[in-house]
Amino acid sequence: MKKDVKPTASRRNFIGGAAAGTATAAALSFPMISTAQSVTTMRFQSTWPSKDIFHEYAVDFSKKVNDMTGGELKIEVLPAGAVVPAFGLLEAVSKGTLDGGHGVLAYHYGKSNAIALWGSGPGYGMDANMLLAWHKYGGGKELLQKVYQSIGANVQSFLYGPMPSQPLGWFKKPITKAEDLKGVKFRTVGISIDVFQGMGAAVNALPGGEIVSAMDRGLLDAAEFNNASSDRMLGFPDVSKVCMLQSFHQNAEQFEIMFNKTKFDALPAKMKAIIENAAEAASADMSWKAVDRYSKDYIEMRTKQGVKFYKTPDSVLQKQLDVYDQVVEKKSAESPVFKEILASQRKFAERAVAWDMDTNANRRMAYNHYFGKTKAPAKKA
């Protein structure tokens, strides 16, 4: 039977010395790694009520940035009105009252008419994804920077999130001809204000969260906002049962993520790259979420809330185009940069829309083939 042998004092000293030597060598070979992490926090505000899916999109973007930076950059998003009114976002971000925000360019219409060209109007037939293509690859980004510089806006802008064509709006009765809009107290924003005024409506520009209450109190006869999910959550079906689908007043629009430029420029290059790529990731995710949610809410309003959807008559759509041309011709004469933006859009649209129409099959045929007997499209007014 083997006995345990206790180490001698000299052996103990050797073992202890060897261990200490190993620890010292390890310390020399491997640098100390600090677990402390510097966190940059930014306070954002959206231009949407907290219950609106648009505010959800703003939160989705912030979460992507927060996750991709591993928490080193933390964006907190507040709803409209938490710090400033929805239409005051640009000024608040530019001054640094807010670090950033989420909205649409048409809300800055009061600062520069030209800014609304990224959302108001027919876009020469482009859908919102094409408009974003023009912005990124056709010169739009540089033109937007030019506009912001001209009004002294200290902001870094990222456009993302293509929106479907927006409805003509919610009315007391179907619109059958352009003359039906005359005298109607109507809500819209951007260049659409000029277009609907040109069609005879009495326009009042209101933020999204104020529209339904204004209709309920009789301050508005009709209004447009954006999409099935937002319109449903804001309560449009409670004050109107008639929605006119398809319109050129906001045929192509997208969201804007905005940073105070001074604060954005101070960020490390890695964080700037993450923000830019997070915006593009959020753009794709928003597009897919929109298809899922908007279609569900559209069917819910049709089948459970008694809303009747009508296709806007072609005569009304043509009138919109005619009036829009008159509006932008006048504004082009007043502003060289307005004219420059229109020319750039038109040049890009001429080839992009032609390619799109010639390339993609008409979906109505396939839809009717599979579902036409059970799912009727929006009615004609």
C-alpha positions in Angstrom: 0.0 0.0 0.0 1.5 3.3 -1.1 1.6 6.0 1.4 0.9 9.7 0.8 4.1 11.7 0.8 3.9 15.3 2.0 5.9 17.8 0.0 8.9 19.2 1.7 9.3 22.9 2.4 11.7 23.3 -0.6 9.2 21.5 -2.9 6.4 23.7 -1.6 8.5 26.8 -2.4 9.2 25.5 -5.9 5.6 24.8 -6.7 4.5 28.2 -5.4 7.3 29.9 -7.3 6.4 28.0 -10.5 2.7 29.0 -10.2 3.6 32.6 -9.6 6.0 32.5 -12.6 3.3 31.0 -14.8 0.8 33.6 -13.7 3.3 36.4 -14.4 4.0 35.0 -17.8 0.4 34.7 -18.6 -0.1 38.3 -17.5 2.7 39.4 -19.8 1.4 37.3 -22.8 -2.3 38.2 -22.5 -3.3 41.8 -22.0 -6.0 42.7 -19.4 -9.5 43.0 -21.0 -11.7 45.5 -19.4 -15.4 44.6 -19.1 -16.4 48.2 -18.7 -18.4 49.5 -21.7 -19.0 53.1 -22.7 -22.6 53.6 -23.6 -23.8 56.5 -25.8 -27.5 57.2 -25.3 -29.5 59.2 -27.9 -33.0 60.5 -27.4 -35.3 60.3 -30.4 -38.9 61.3 -31.0 -41.2 60.0 -33.7 -43.9 62.0 -35.4 -46.5 59.3 -34.6 -48.8 58.3 -31.7 -47.4 55.4 -29.7 -50.2 53.1 -31.0 -49.5 53.7 -34.6 -47.5 51.1 -36.6 -45.3 54.0 -37.8 -44.1 54.5 -34.3 -43.4 50.7 -34.2 -41.3 51.1 -37.3 -39.2 53.8 -35.4 -38.8 51.5 -32.5 -37.8 48.6 -34.8 -35.0 50.7 -36.3 -33.7 51.7 -32.8 -33.7 48.1 -31.7 -31.6 47.1 -34.7 -29.0 49.8 -33.9 -29.0 48.9 -30.2 -28.5 45.2 -31.0 -25.9 45.7 -33.7 -23.8 47.9 -31.5 -24.0 45.5 -28.6 -25.5 48.2 -26.5 -22.7 50.7 -27.1 -25.2 53.0 -28.7 -28.7 53.1 -27.2 -31.4 55.0 -29.0 -34.6 55.7 -27.0 -37.7 56.6 -29.1 -40.5 58.8 -27.7 -43.9 59.2 -29.4 -45.1 62.4 -31.1 -45.6 65.3 -28.7 -43.4 63.9 -25.9 -40.9 66.8 -26.5 -42.1 68.8 -29.5 -45.1 68.7 -31.8 -44.9 66.4 -34.8 -44.3 69.3 -37.2 -41.5 70.7 -35.0 -39.2 67.7 -35.4 -36.8 69.1 -37.9 -36.1 72.2 -35.9 -35.7 70.3 -32.6 -33.2 67.8 -34.1 -31.3 70.6 -35.9 -30.9 72.6 -32.7 -30.0 69.5 -30.6 -33.1 69.6 -28.4 -33.5 66.0 -29.7 -30.6 63.8 -30.8 -32.7 62.5 -33.7 -36.2 61.6 -34.9 -38.4 59.5 -37.2 -40.9 61.0 -39.6 -41.5 62.0 -43.3 -40.1 64.7 -45.4 -43.5 66.2 -46.2 -43.8 67.3 -42.6 -41.0 69.8 -43.3 -43.0 71.4 -46.1 -43.2 74.7 -44.2 -39.4 75.0 -44.2 -39.0 74.2 -47.9 -41.5 73.2 -50.6 -38.8 71.2 -52.4 -38.4 68.7 -49.5 -42.0 67.4 -50.1 -40.9 66.2 -53.6 -39.7 63.1 -51.8 -43.2 62.1 -50.9 -46.0 64.3 -52.3 -47.1 63.7 -55.9 -47.1 61.0 -58.6 -43.3 60.7 -58.8 -43.6 60.5 -62.6 -45.1 57.0 -62.1 -42.4 55.7 -59.8 -43.5 53.6 -56.8 -41.8 54.3 -53.4 -39.1 51.7 -53.9 -38.2 53.4 -57.2 -38.1 56.8 -55.6 -35.7 55.4 -53.0 -33.6 54.0 -55.9 -33.5 57.5 -57.4 -32.5 58.9 -54.0 -29.6 56.5 -53.5 -28.4 56.1 -57.1 -29.9 58.8 -59.2 -28.7 61.9 -57.4 -31.6 62.4 -54.9 -29.4 62.1 -51.8 -27.1 64.9 -52.9 -30.1 67.1 -53.8 -31.6 66.6 -50.4 -28.4 67.6 -48.7 -28.4 70.7 -50.9 -31.9 71.6 -49.8 -31.0 71.1 -46.1 -27.9 73.2 -46.4 -30.0 76.0 -48.1 -32.3 76.2 -45.0 -29.5 75.8 -42.5 -30.7 72.4 -41.2 -28.0 70.7 -39.1 -29.2 67.2 -39.7 -28.0 63.9 -41.1 -30.8 62.2 -43.0 -31.4 58.6 -43.9 -34.4 57.7 -46.1 -35.8 54.2 -45.9 -39.1 52.3 -45.8 -41.0 52.5 -49.1 -44.7 53.0 -48.6 -47.5 51.7 -50.8 -49.7 54.2 -52.7 -51.8 56.0 -50.2 -55.6 56.1 -50.4 -57.3 59.2 -51.7 -58.9 59.3 -48.3 -61.9 58.8 -46.0 -65.2 60.5 -47.0 -68.8 60.7 -46.0 -69.8 59.3 -49.4 -68.0 57.9 -52.5 -66.1 60.3 -54.7 -67.4 59.8 -58.3 -65.9 62.8 -60.0 -63.3 65.5 -59.3 -66.0 68.1 -58.7 -67.1 66.2 -55.6 -64.0 67.5 -53.8 -65.0 71.2 -54.1 -65.7 72.8 -50.8 -64.8 69.6 -48.8 -62.8 70.4 -45.6 -59.9 68.0 -46.1 -56.7 67.0 -44.3 -53.5 66.4 -46.2 -49.8 67.5 -46.1 -46.9 68.6 -48.3 -47.5 69.5 -52.0 -50.8 67.6 -51.7 -52.0 70.7 -49.9 -51.6 72.7 -53.1 -53.1 69.8 -55.3 -56.3 69.4 -53.3 -56.7 73.2 -53.0 -56.4 73.3 -56.8 -59.2 70.7 -56.9 -61.4 73.0 -54.8 -61.0 71.4 -51.3 -60.5 73.5 -48.2 -57.3 72.0 -46.8 -56.1 71.8 -43.2 -52.7 70.2 -42.5 -52.9 68.2 -39.2 -50.5 65.6 -37.6 -51.7 62.0 -37.7 -52.8 61.9 -34.1 -55.2 64.9 -34.5 -57.1 63.8 -37.6 -59.9 61.5 -36.3 -60.9 63.8 -33.5 -61.2 66.7 -36.0 -63.4 64.6 -38.2 -65.5 63.5 -35.2 -66.0 67.2 -34.2 -66.9 68.2 -37.7 -63.8 70.3 -38.3 -63.0 68.0 -41.2 -65.3 66.4 -43.7 -62.7 64.0 -45.0 -59.0 63.2 -44.6 -56.2 61.0 -45.8 -53.4 59.5 -43.7 -51.5 56.6 -45.1 -52.4 52.9 -44.9 -54.9 50.3 -43.6 -53.1 49.6 -40.3 -52.5 53.2 -39.3 -55.9 54.3 -40.4 -57.6 51.5 -38.5 -55.6 52.1 -35.3 -56.1 55.8 -35.4 -59.9 55.2 -35.6 -60.9 56.2 -39.1 -63.6 53.5 -39.3 -65.3 55.0 -36.3 -65.9 58.3 -38.1 -66.3 57.2 -41.7 -67.3 54.0 -43.6 -66.1 55.1 -47.1 -62.5 54.9 -48.1 -61.3 55.7 -51.6 -58.3 53.7 -52.7 -55.5 54.7 -55.1 -54.3 58.2 -55.5 -51.5 60.2 -57.1 -51.3 62.8 -54.3 -48.8 60.6 -52.4 -48.0 57.8 -54.8 -44.4 57.4 -53.6 -43.3 58.2 -50.1 -40.8 56.9 -47.6 -39.7 57.5 -44.0 -36.8 59.6 -42.8 -34.5 58.8 -39.9 -32.8 62.0 -38.8 -29.8 62.7 -36.6 -28.5 66.0 -35.3 -25.5 66.2 -37.6 -23.0 67.5 -35.0 -23.8 64.6 -32.7 -23.8 62.1 -35.6 -20.4 63.3 -36.8 -18.9 62.8 -33.3 -19.8 59.1 -33.4 -17.0 56.6 -34.1 -16.9 55.4 -37.8 -18.0 51.9 -36.7 -21.3 53.3 -35.2 -21.9 55.5 -38.3 -21.6 52.4 -40.5 -23.9 50.4 -38.3 -26.6 53.2 -38.4 -26.5 53.4 -42.2 -26.7 49.6 -42.6 -29.4 49.4 -39.8 -31.5 51.8 -41.8 -31.3 49.6 -44.9 -32.1 46.5 -42.8 -35.1 48.3 -41.3 -36.2 49.3 -44.7 -36.5 45.7 -45.9 -38.1 44.6 -42.7 -40.6 47.4 -42.7 -41.6 46.5 -46.3 -42.3 42.9 -45.3 -44.1 43.8 -42.1 -46.3 46.3 -44.0 -47.5 43.6 -46.5 -48.4 41.3 -43.6 -50.1 43.9 -41.3 -51.7 46.2 -43.9 -53.4 43.3 -45.7 -54.8 41.9 -42.4 -56.2 45.2 -41.3 -57.6 45.9 -44.8 -59.6 42.6 -44.6 -60.6 43.3 -41.0 -62.1 46.7 -41.9 -63.9 45.2 -44.9 -65.4 42.2 -43.2 -65.8 43.2 -39.6 -66.0 47.0 -39.4 -68.3 47.7 -42.3 -65.9 49.9 -44.3 -66.6 50.1 -48.0 -63.6 50.5 -50.2 -63.9 52.1 -53.6 -61.4 52.6 -56.4 -60.8 56.2 -57.1 -62.2 56.9 -60.6 -59.6 57.5 -63.4 -61.1 60.9 -64.1 -60.2 62.0 -60.5 -56.7 60.5 -60.9 -56.2 62.4 -64.2 -57.4 65.6 -62.6 -54.8 65.2 -59.9 -52.0 64.8 -62.5 -53.2 67.9 -64.3 -53.4 70.1 -61.2 -50.0 68.7 -59.9 -48.4 69.8 -63.2 -49.7 73.3 -62.7 -48.5 73.4 -59.1 -45.0 72.3 -59.7 -44.6 74.5 -62.8 -45.3 77.5 -60.6 -43.0 76.4 -57.9 -40.2 75.5 -60.3 -40.4 79.1 -61.6 -39.9 80.3 -58.0 -37.1 77.9 -57.0 -34.2 76.7 -59.1 -33.5 73.8 -56.7 -37.2 72.7 -56.9 -36.9 72.6 -60.7 -33.6 70.7 -60.5 -35.1 68.0 -58.3 -38.1 67.5 -60.6 -35.8 67.2 -63.6 -33.6 64.6 -61.9 -36.7 62.6 -60.8 -38.2 62.7 -64.3 -35.0 61.6 -66.0 -34.7 58.6 -63.6 -38.4 57.7 -63.8 -38.5 57.7 -67.6 -36.3 54.6 -67.8 -37.1 53.0 -64.4 -40.9 53.0 -64.9 -40.6 51.8 -68.5 -38.4 48.9 -67.3 -40.8 48.0 -64.5 -44.0 48.1 -66.6 -42.4 46.0 -69.4 -40.8 43.5 -67.1 -43.3 42.7 -64.4 -46.5 40.7 -65.2 -49.9 42.2 -64.3 -50.9 40.7 -60.9 -54.6 41.2 -61.5 -54.7 38.4 -64.0 -53.1 35.9 -61.7 -55.1 37.0 -58.7 -58.4 36.7 -60.6 -57.4 33.3 -61.9 -56.9 32.0 -58.3 -59.2 34.1 -56.1 -61.4 36.1 -58.4 -64.6 34.2 -57.6 -64.3 34.6 -53.9 -62.4 37.9 -53.3 -63.8 40.9 -55.1 -61.5 43.9 -55.6 -62.4 47.4 -54.4 -65.7 48.6 -55.9 -66.0 51.3 -58.5 -67.5 54.5 -57.2 
